[in-house]
Amino acid sequence: MFSSLRTSIGEFELPNPIIVASGPLTSSPEAVKRLIPYKPAAVVTKTIAIRPAKPPRPNMFGLSKFSLLNCEDWSEKEYSYWIEEGIPKMKELGVTVIASIVSLSERGKELAFLARSVTDAGADAIELTCLYNPVYLPNQLKIVKSSSDLPIFAKISIPVLMDEYVLNIGRKLMKVGADAIVVSDTYGPCLHIDISSFEPVLGSKNGSGRLSGRAIKPFTMYFTALLARELKTNVISCGGISTWEDVIEAILLGASATEICSAILLEGPEVIGRILDGISKYLDQKGETIGKLRGRALEKIRKRTFLPKPVRMGPPVVDAQLCTACGSCVRSCPVGAIEIKEGRATIGKLCRACGLCLSLCPVNAIRWS
Ligand SMILES: Cc1cc2nc3c(=O)[nH]c(=O)nc-3n(C[C@H](O)[C@H](O)[C@H](O)COP(=O)(O)O)c2cc1C
């Protein structure tokens, strides 16, 4: 069953492309037990460090149904708990366990010990993360690589949204043998206050937090494609993935697998089942597999980079059979080019072919001519 869902991150085989990302959902075996019925391919433990975190409270805030802010830090549990109990008990649940570790110092001296310990505790792979600054990650990865034979994934944060910055880190990580790059952690810092009390909603010192969930998905897709295209590295996409379509998009852009945290926090673990179901149906309908779909959109992007000029479509046309005259396009047209005439939308000469109406039409009645 679900064989078309199989994927691999380098040599690391998984039954499907859905991994539960490091966070509160993976902070204990008891928490992970709730996820098991929905069959995620693996879980990444809450990040283990040499000393436990003392996160502020509150440390999570739902900004909307789809995105959230957090200031949760790494695991509040001792590393000894993870080694003696946390990882072994998760393994007893029959799930593949990726141990997330972090160094609390730039040089990463404690990483050799942590990497050896989680390996001995039975982890199947290691995810080395950074506390929002990926600059020291390549040197730290070198230490982890020399301390464990497990597959090692490097999870980056992207504090500078520029190609060269991300590619530079990516190249260095590949040079020291990263088995995959996880793109990425949360984005921030961010701030949200309660306008009744004037207080920040989170308990951190300056009230700041970091953004996750659907709002960050376009960054995930962009940097997945960039690393997969330019460096041909294995990528695990993480950030804002919440539907089966998002997973397919990431795979088309070159991801080997995906990690999900916020969508499960906001919608419950059932979302994993819904996503797997949706992917399965899509693959069946298309007669495809995850392996065959991987990276198929990259060629289209590559071709764009060779075009002498940017694409110029237009103007769009309305399919009279499909249009319900709901007026969504009329309201969203920035230049007032659309009217409802004789029970359907009509696009006039003022249209500048920006494409907004096409993307917002609820019944896909608008297309390019
Ligand atoms: C409450 C919370 C706690 C998190 N804790 C960790 C952590 O301990 N280690 C880590 O590498 N990432 C942590 N993350 C980041 C997630 O693993 C993930 O990279 C990020 O949230 C983007 O994915 P998403 O949009 O699916 O949530 C945390 C995220 C949230 C929301």
The ligand as an SDF file (V2000), in Angstrom:
LIG
                    3D

 31 33  0  0  0  0  0  0  0  0999 V2000
    6.2420   26.0950   18.8440 C   0  0  0  0  0  0  0  0  0  0  0  0
    7.3890   25.7300   17.9540 C   0  0  0  0  0  0  0  0  0  0  0  0
    8.5430   25.1540   18.4920 C   0  0  0  0  0  0  0  0  0  0  0  0
    9.6040   24.8150   17.6640 C   0  0  0  0  0  0  0  0  0  0  0  0
   10.7060   24.2200   18.1970 N   0  0  0  0  0  0  0  0  0  0  0  0
   11.7380   23.8560   17.3830 C   0  0  0  0  0  0  0  0  0  0  0  0
   12.8750   23.1850   17.9010 C   0  0  0  0  0  0  0  0  0  0  0  0
   12.9870   22.8610   19.0890 O   0  0  0  0  0  0  0  0  0  0  0  0
   13.8710   22.8730   17.0310 N   0  0  0  0  0  0  0  0  0  0  0  0
   13.8160   23.1770   15.6940 C   0  0  0  0  0  0  0  0  0  0  0  0
   14.7450   22.8520   14.9560 O   0  0  0  0  0  0  0  0  0  0  0  0
   12.7350   23.7880   15.1810 N   0  0  0  0  0  0  0  0  0  0  0  0
   11.7130   24.1280   16.0010 C   0  0  0  0  0  0  0  0  0  0  0  0
   10.6080   24.7500   15.4720 N   0  0  0  0  0  0  0  0  0  0  0  0
   10.5760   25.0590   14.0170 C   0  0  0  0  0  0  0  0  0  0  0  0
    9.8460   23.9830   13.2420 C   0  0  0  0  0  0  0  0  0  0  0  0
   10.4880   22.7410   13.3320 O   0  0  0  0  0  0  0  0  0  0  0  0
    9.7390   24.3940   11.7520 C   0  0  0  0  0  0  0  0  0  0  0  0
   11.0520   24.5130   11.2500 O   0  0  0  0  0  0  0  0  0  0  0  0
    9.0450   25.7310   11.5560 C   0  0  0  0  0  0  0  0  0  0  0  0
    7.9780   25.8890   12.4480 O   0  0  0  0  0  0  0  0  0  0  0  0
    8.5290   25.8600   10.1240 C   0  0  0  0  0  0  0  0  0  0  0  0
    7.6360   24.8200    9.7900 O   0  0  0  0  0  0  0  0  0  0  0  0
    6.0420   24.9740    9.9270 P   0  0  0  0  0  0  0  0  0  0  0  0
    5.6350   26.2030    9.1930 O   0  0  0  0  0  0  0  0  0  0  0  0
    5.4960   23.6950    9.3700 O   0  0  0  0  0  0  0  0  0  0  0  0
    5.7570   25.1050   11.4030 O   0  0  0  0  0  0  0  0  0  0  0  0
    9.5190   25.0780   16.2780 C   0  0  0  0  0  0  0  0  0  0  0  0
    8.3720   25.6540   15.7460 C   0  0  0  0  0  0  0  0  0  0  0  0
    7.3060   25.9680   16.5520 C   0  0  0  0  0  0  0  0  0  0  0  0
    6.0810   26.5830   15.9420 C   0  0  0  0  0  0  0  0  0  0  0  0
  1  2  1  0
  2  3  1  0
  2 30  2  0
  3  4  2  0
  4  5  1  0
  4 28  1  0
  5  6  2  0
  6  7  1  0
  6 13  1  0
  7  8  2  0
  7  9  1  0
  9 10  1  0
 10 11  2  0
 10 12  1  0
 12 13  2  0
 13 14  1  0
 14 15  1  0
 14 28  1  0
 15 16  1  0
 16 17  1  0
 16 18  1  0
 18 19  1  0
 18 20  1  0
 20 21  1  0
 20 22  1  0
 22 23  1  0
 23 24  1  0
 24 25  2  0
 24 26  1  0
 24 27  1  0
 28 29  2  0
 29 30  1  0
 30 31  1  0
M  END
$$$$
